[in-house]
């Protein structure tokens, strides 16, 4: 049974929580483990006859100040955030590469009509290239994370950050190029807004962009935290 006067422990945990940035689940797990360790230490001091408040002070001091504890925790959260971003990119880019051409089936130029401008075709190809690059980066990121879990070499941390920057940049390029391609398609093809593959593509792309943007934002905050 916990004591109501364990306020110093809870204050310390709230301080740690306010400074941490990263995936909520892992953050909660880290804080829960810390709470158990702190309260076990408090109990040990109390059993030795140390007054409750002093027992908390000693337990908190023994556990470590935020400046001592947070760097390793934040690094762990940043890796978890990168893993989430890489996995989402793997799914989204894989889908984009596999089904990219389906959106345009039935368009005027795919059934024998006039071909779109060369610049449009180049933009369409560039979207495929961007997502293919994202797919490769996602796989690379997962491999780097796997290697980092088995080694503490500094260059792996640098590689992880580079992959995160690359994935975030790929997302931005994909959103800009994809949005431009959709807008240009609407201008070239009057029936685009009523064509089912186009509608489905717009909905799926919007959901994918939203999911990836959240993951990228989470990684940026975890890395800067």
RALINWO-V321807 format. One record per residue. RES is the residue in three letters. OMEGA is omega as a letter, one per 20 degrees, with the letter a starting at -180 (999 if undefined). Layout:
res={RES/RES}
omega={OMEGA/OMEGA}
//
This chain:
res={UNK/UNK/UNK/UNK/UNK/UNK/UNK/UNK/UNK/UNK/UNK/UNK/UNK/UNK/UNK/UNK/UNK/UNK/UNK/UNK/UNK/UNK/UNK/UNK/UNK/UNK/UNK/UNK/UNK/UNK/UNK/UNK/UNK/UNK/UNK/UNK/UNK/UNK/UNK/UNK/UNK/UNK/UNK/UNK/UNK/UNK/UNK/UNK/UNK/UNK/UNK/UNK/UNK/UNK/UNK/UNK/UNK/UNK/UNK/UNK/UNK/UNK/UNK/UNK/UNK/UNK/UNK/UNK/UNK/UNK/UNK/UNK/UNK/UNK/UNK/UNK/UNK/UNK/UNK/UNK/UNK/UNK/UNK/UNK/UNK/UNK/UNK/UNK/UNK/UNK/UNK/UNK/UNK/UNK/UNK/UNK/UNK/UNK/UNK/UNK/UNK/UNK/UNK/UNK/UNK/UNK/UNK/UNK/UNK/UNK/UNK/UNK/UNK/UNK/UNK/UNK/UNK/UNK/UNK/UNK/UNK/UNK/UNK/UNK/UNK/UNK/UNK/UNK/UNK/UNK/UNK/UNK/UNK/UNK/UNK/UNK/UNK/UNK/UNK/UNK/UNK/UNK/UNK/UNK/UNK/UNK/UNK/UNK/UNK/UNK/UNK/UNK/UNK/UNK/UNK/UNK/UNK/UNK/UNK/UNK/UNK/UNK/UNK/UNK/UNK/UNK/UNK/UNK/UNK/UNK/UNK/UNK/UNK/UNK/UNK/UNK/UNK/UNK/UNK/UNK/UNK/UNK/UNK/UNK/UNK/UNK/UNK/UNK/UNK/UNK/UNK/UNK/UNK/UNK/UNK/UNK/UNK/UNK/UNK/UNK/UNK/UNK/UNK/UNK/UNK/UNK/UNK/UNK/UNK/UNK/UNK/UNK/UNK/UNK/UNK/UNK/UNK/UNK/UNK/UNK/UNK/UNK/UNK/UNK/UNK}
omega={a/r/a/a/r/a/a/r/a/r/r/r/r/r/r/a/a/a/a/r/r/a/a/a/r/r/r/r/r/a/r/r/r/r/r/r/a/a/r/r/r/r/a/r/a/r/r/r/r/r/a/a/r/r/r/a/a/a/a/r/r/a/r/r/r/a/r/a/a/a/a/r/a/r/r/r/r/r/r/r/r/r/r/r/a/a/r/r/r/a/a/a/r/r/a/a/a/a/a/a/a/a/a/r/a/r/a/a/r/a/r/r/r/r/r/r/r/r/r/a/r/r/r/r/a/r/r/r/a/a/r/r/r/r/r/r/r/r/r/r/r/r/r/r/r/r/a/r/a/a/r/a/a/a/r/r/r/r/r/r/r/r/r/r/r/r/r/r/r/r/a/r/a/r/a/a/r/r/r/a/r/a/a/r/r/r/a/a/a/a/a/a/a/a/a/r/r/a/r/r/r/a/a/r/r/r/r/r/a/a/a/r/r/r/r/r/r/r/a/a/r/a/a/a/999}
//
